Amino acid sequence: MRKYVTEFIGTFGLVFTVGTAVLRAGAFAPLAIGAVLVVLVYAGGHISGAHYNPAVSLGVFLRGKLAARDLFSYWIAQFAAAFLAAWLARYTAEVSSVPTLSLSGAHPIVAALLAEFFFTFALVYVVLNVATSRDQPNNHFYGLAIGFTVAAGAFAVGNVSGGAFNPAVAFGGMLMGLFAWSNFWIYLIAEVLGAAVAALAFRYLNPADDTQGGPLGKLPKINLPKVTVTK
């Protein structure tokens, strides 16, 4: 239960900050979002792993470091926190109108899919490498790496897709009116695929960490040709 409460608190803090920062801070919103994620990851990482993101939880599950029971419990805690944080953020920001990002047309939709896929992949890939790899145990930089990844993505593609990279954030953003409900499928598909590909990439690039297998089983070994460099 300590893990689930930690995920609730962390996801609440992230979604609440996203909402109030976007509605009030404007251009500085990515800095606020990245900074709060840094401190929340450091605060809860030793208890729950500090996912605060259903896509990250999925990636950790596919990597073999999270049980199926915990995966669904994490998702419940994360979406419940996003629901509560969204309504409180909208109330706290006290804005009369919310600029809703509505994606329509082939190019905006494809661009948003690519943006959300790439930066969700980047986020989950970073989390797996800095927070779950046995090559970097007990490091002291994982929170900064995760927070800066989100901040970089928000600056880079925030005006393309809204920069969610997180199904809980997308859900909260829709409750706040920041995203159109008709576009929820864009975030869901792109972020789930990004998380899954990141988990597979991690397991392929870290064969020593793949001994635990995971829900997909141990990845097959691929023998690449040896390259000899001569002067």
C-alpha positions as CSV (number, residue, x, y, z in Angstrom):
1,M,0.0,0.0,0.0
2,R,2.9,2.4,0.6
3,K,3.9,2.1,-3.0
4,Y,0.4,2.9,-4.3
5,V,0.0,5.9,-2.0
6,T,3.4,7.1,-3.2
7,E,2.3,6.8,-6.8
8,F,-0.9,8.7,-6.0
9,I,0.9,11.5,-4.3
10,G,3.5,11.8,-7.0
11,T,1.0,11.7,-9.9
12,F,-1.2,14.2,-8.1
13,G,1.7,16.6,-7.7
14,L,2.7,16.2,-11.4
15,V,-0.7,16.6,-12.9
16,F,-1.6,19.5,-10.5
17,T,1.6,21.3,-11.5
18,V,1.0,20.6,-15.2
19,G,-2.5,22.1,-15.0
20,T,-1.7,25.2,-13.0
21,A,1.6,25.9,-14.8
22,V,0.0,25.6,-18.3
23,L,-2.9,27.7,-17.3
24,R,-0.9,30.4,-15.4
25,A,2.9,30.2,-16.1
26,G,2.7,30.1,-19.9
27,A,6.2,29.9,-21.5
28,F,7.7,28.7,-18.2
29,A,5.4,25.7,-17.8
30,P,8.0,23.2,-19.0
31,L,10.5,24.3,-16.4
32,A,7.9,24.0,-13.6
33,I,6.9,20.6,-14.8
34,G,10.4,19.3,-15.2
35,A,11.4,20.7,-11.8
36,V,8.5,19.2,-9.9
37,L,9.1,15.8,-11.5
38,V,12.7,15.9,-10.3
39,V,11.8,16.5,-6.7
40,L,8.9,14.0,-6.7
41,V,11.1,11.3,-8.2
42,Y,13.7,11.8,-5.6
43,A,11.0,11.9,-2.9
44,G,9.3,8.7,-3.8
45,G,11.8,6.7,-5.8
46,H,12.9,4.6,-2.9
47,I,9.3,3.5,-2.2
48,S,7.6,2.9,-5.5
49,G,10.1,3.6,-8.1
50,A,8.4,7.0,-8.7
51,H,6.7,6.1,-12.0
52,Y,3.8,8.7,-11.8
53,N,3.0,7.6,-15.3
54,P,1.0,4.6,-16.6
55,A,3.4,4.4,-19.6
56,V,6.4,4.2,-17.4
57,S,4.7,1.5,-15.3
58,L,4.0,-0.4,-18.5
59,G,7.6,-0.1,-19.6
60,V,8.9,-1.3,-16.2
61,F,6.4,-4.2,-16.3
62,L,7.6,-5.3,-19.8
63,R,11.2,-4.9,-18.6
64,G,10.4,-7.5,-15.9
65,K,10.7,-5.3,-12.8
66,L,7.0,-4.9,-11.9
67,A,4.4,-7.6,-11.1
68,A,1.1,-7.6,-13.0
69,R,-0.8,-7.0,-9.7
70,D,1.3,-3.9,-9.0
71,L,0.9,-2.7,-12.6
72,F,-2.9,-2.5,-12.3
73,S,-2.7,-1.0,-8.8
74,Y,-0.3,1.6,-10.0
75,W,-2.6,2.5,-12.9
76,I,-5.6,2.9,-10.5
77,A,-3.6,5.1,-8.2
78,Q,-2.2,7.2,-11.1
79,F,-5.5,7.8,-12.8
80,A,-7.3,8.5,-9.5
81,A,-4.7,11.1,-8.7
82,A,-4.9,12.6,-12.1
83,F,-8.7,12.9,-11.8
84,L,-8.5,14.7,-8.4
85,A,-5.6,16.9,-9.4
86,A,-7.2,18.1,-12.7
87,W,-10.3,19.4,-10.9
88,L,-8.3,21.1,-8.2
89,A,-5.9,22.6,-10.7
90,R,-8.7,24.1,-12.7
91,Y,-10.3,25.5,-9.6
92,T,-7.0,26.9,-8.3
93,A,-6.0,28.5,-11.6
94,E,-9.3,30.4,-11.7
95,V,-9.4,30.9,-15.5
96,S,-12.5,31.9,-17.3
97,S,-11.5,30.1,-20.5
98,V,-9.1,27.3,-21.3
99,P,-7.2,27.1,-24.6
100,T,-8.1,23.6,-25.8
101,L,-5.6,21.9,-28.1
102,S,-7.8,20.1,-30.7
103,L,-6.0,18.0,-33.3
104,S,-7.7,17.6,-36.6
105,G,-6.5,16.9,-40.1
106,A,-3.9,14.3,-41.2
107,H,-0.7,16.3,-40.6
108,P,-1.5,17.6,-37.1
109,I,-2.6,14.1,-36.0
110,V,0.4,12.3,-37.5
111,A,2.7,15.0,-36.0
112,A,1.2,14.6,-32.6
113,L,1.5,10.8,-32.8
114,L,5.2,11.0,-33.7
115,A,5.8,13.6,-31.0
116,E,4.1,11.7,-28.2
117,F,5.6,8.4,-29.4
118,F,9.2,9.7,-29.5
119,F,9.3,11.5,-26.2
120,T,7.3,8.8,-24.3
121,F,9.9,6.4,-25.7
122,A,12.7,8.7,-24.6
123,L,11.2,9.1,-21.1
124,V,10.6,5.4,-20.5
125,Y,14.0,4.5,-22.0
126,V,15.7,7.0,-19.7
127,V,13.8,5.7,-16.6
128,L,14.7,2.1,-17.4
129,N,18.4,2.9,-17.9
130,V,18.9,5.2,-15.0
131,A,16.5,3.8,-12.4
132,T,16.4,0.0,-13.1
133,S,19.7,-1.0,-14.7
134,R,22.0,-3.0,-12.5
135,D,24.9,-1.2,-14.1
136,Q,23.9,2.0,-12.3
137,P,22.8,0.9,-8.9
138,N,22.0,3.6,-6.3
139,N,23.0,6.5,-8.6
140,H,22.2,10.0,-7.6
141,F,21.3,11.5,-10.9
142,Y,18.2,9.5,-12.0
143,G,15.8,12.2,-10.8
144,L,17.5,14.9,-12.8
145,A,17.7,12.7,-15.9
146,I,14.0,11.9,-15.8
147,G,12.9,15.5,-15.1
148,F,15.0,17.0,-17.8
149,T,13.7,14.5,-20.3
150,V,10.2,15.7,-19.7
151,A,11.2,19.4,-19.7
152,A,13.1,18.9,-23.0
153,G,10.1,17.2,-24.6
154,A,7.6,19.8,-23.3
155,F,9.8,22.6,-24.8
156,A,10.3,20.7,-28.1
157,V,6.8,19.6,-29.0
158,G,4.5,21.2,-26.4
159,N,2.9,23.2,-29.2
160,V,2.6,20.2,-31.4
161,S,0.9,17.6,-29.2
162,G,0.6,19.4,-25.8
163,G,3.6,17.4,-24.5
164,A,1.8,14.9,-22.3
165,F,4.1,11.8,-22.6
166,N,1.9,10.3,-19.9
167,P,-1.6,8.9,-20.1
168,A,-2.5,10.2,-16.7
169,V,-1.4,13.7,-17.7
170,A,-3.4,13.4,-20.9
171,F,-6.4,12.3,-18.9
172,G,-6.0,15.2,-16.5
173,G,-5.5,17.6,-19.3
174,M,-8.8,16.6,-20.9
175,L,-10.6,17.0,-17.6
176,M,-9.1,20.5,-17.4
177,G,-10.1,21.3,-21.0
178,L,-6.5,21.5,-22.2
179,F,-7.0,18.6,-24.7
180,A,-10.0,17.5,-26.7
181,W,-11.6,14.2,-25.6
182,S,-11.8,13.2,-29.3
183,N,-8.0,13.1,-29.4
184,F,-7.5,10.7,-26.4
185,W,-6.8,7.8,-28.7
186,I,-3.7,9.7,-30.1
187,Y,-2.1,9.9,-26.7
188,L,-3.1,6.4,-25.7
189,I,-1.7,4.7,-28.8
190,A,1.5,6.8,-29.1
191,E,2.4,6.5,-25.4
192,V,1.7,2.8,-25.1
193,L,3.7,2.0,-28.2
194,G,6.5,4.3,-27.0
195,A,6.7,2.6,-23.7
196,A,6.6,-0.9,-25.2
197,V,9.4,-0.1,-27.8
198,A,11.5,1.5,-25.0
199,A,11.2,-1.7,-22.9
200,L,12.2,-3.9,-25.8
201,A,15.1,-1.6,-26.7
202,F,16.3,-1.6,-23.1
203,R,16.2,-5.4,-22.9
204,Y,18.0,-5.8,-26.2
205,L,20.8,-3.3,-25.3
206,N,21.2,-4.6,-21.7
207,P,21.3,-8.4,-22.1
208,A,22.7,-8.8,-18.6
209,D,19.5,-7.3,-17.3
210,D,17.3,-9.5,-19.4
211,T,17.9,-12.6,-17.3
212,Q,14.6,-12.0,-15.5
213,G,12.7,-12.2,-18.7
214,G,9.4,-10.5,-18.0
215,P,5.9,-11.0,-19.3
216,L,7.2,-11.4,-22.9
217,G,9.8,-14.0,-21.9
218,K,13.5,-13.7,-22.4
219,L,14.5,-12.0,-25.6
220,P,16.1,-14.3,-28.2
221,K,19.8,-13.8,-28.5
222,I,20.9,-12.2,-31.8
223,N,24.4,-12.9,-33.0
224,L,25.7,-9.9,-34.8
225,P,28.8,-10.2,-37.1
226,K,32.0,-9.2,-35.5
227,V,33.7,-6.1,-36.9
228,T,37.5,-6.0,-37.0
229,V,39.1,-2.6,-37.2
230,T,42.6,-2.4,-38.7
231,K,44.9,0.5,-39.0
